[in-house]
């Protein structure tokens, strides 16, 4: 579990890293070559696409940072965890959950993100 925690925290650190070279290094460490991220507003694949997506989010939310807001739940090659996007004033501006798949080499293969709370039962 420690290796998985390190990977997830590295994934979130890549979202927060503003230096493109350091962000590229973080992405290479935690994402497989065929990595794909799908969030409600957009999707990206491959190292370059993932880094561009992270840079675009940083431009949209300057001074904000992602942090893990839960433990990591896992079974087989799948995982899920909650996260928050925190503004410079410490307020949470967006929260969600990511569900992912880990490749055989231990890096991320897929992440699908969901924003906000689950809808109420009908």
N, C-alpha and C positions, 0 to 999 in steps of 0.2 A: 504494500500500500504506500510505502514511503516514496517509491519510484513514481507511482501514479500521481501522488500529491505534488512532487517536484515538477512533473510534466504539466499538470494543470496550472500550477502557479507560474510556470514558465510561459504557458500559453497566454495567461492574463498579463504577464509582464511585457510580452510582445505588443499587446494593445497599448501599453503605457509608454513604451520606448519611443522617444522622439528622434533619436539619432538613427538615420536609415541603415547604416552599417551594423550597428548593434541590434537593431530590429531584425535585419536579415539573418544574423547569427542566431537569435532566439527562435525565429521561425524555422530555420534549418534543424535546430535541436529538437523541437517538439512536433513538427509536422512531417509526415511522410511526403515523398515526392509527388504523390497523386492526391494530396490533401485537398479537401473541399469543405468550405464553410457556407452555410445557408442561413441567413437571418431574414426576418420579415421584409426589410426594405431592399435587400440585395443578396448577391451570392458571389463567391470567388473561388477560384481553384488554382493550384500550383503556388509555388513560393512567391513569384512576382505578383500574382493576383491577390494573394492574401496580404502581402505587405502594402499594396496600394489601397486595399480596403481599410486596413488599419490606419494608414495615413489620412484617408478621407474622413474617418471618424474623428481622428485627432483634430483635423481642421474644423470640423463641425462643432466639436466640444473642446475648445482649447482650455488647458489647465485642469481638465477632468481626468479621473483615474478609475480604472476597473479594479475591483477587489472581489475575492471569493467570499460569499455570504453563507456558505454551508459546508458541511463535510462533503466527501465524494462518495457517491453510491455507485457500486459496480457489480456486474455479474458477467461472466464469460468475457467477451471483448468489448462490452458496452459500459458506459459511464454516464453519470449525470451529476450536475452541481448547480447551485444558485450563485448568481453574481450580482453586483451592484455597480453602477456608474456614479461616482461621487464627484460633485463639483468642488471648486476651490474653497468654497465656504463650508464644506463638510456635509452638505445636504445630498441625499440620494436623489438623482434626477431620473434614473431609469433602473429597473431591476428586471431580472429574468432568470431563466434556466437554460442551460445548454445540455444537450444529449449528444453523446459522441460514441465513436467507434475507434478502437485502438488497433493498429496494424500489427502484424507478426513481429516487426522490429521494435515494438514498444512505443512508436510515435503515433500521433493522431492521424487517422484516415479521414474521418468525417466528423463535423460538428454541425448540429442543427440547433439554432437558437430560437427561443420563444421569449417575447417581451411581456412583462406584467404578470398579474395573477391569472390563475385559471378562471374561465368564466363560471358563473354560478350554474348549478344544475337547473334544467328546465322543469 
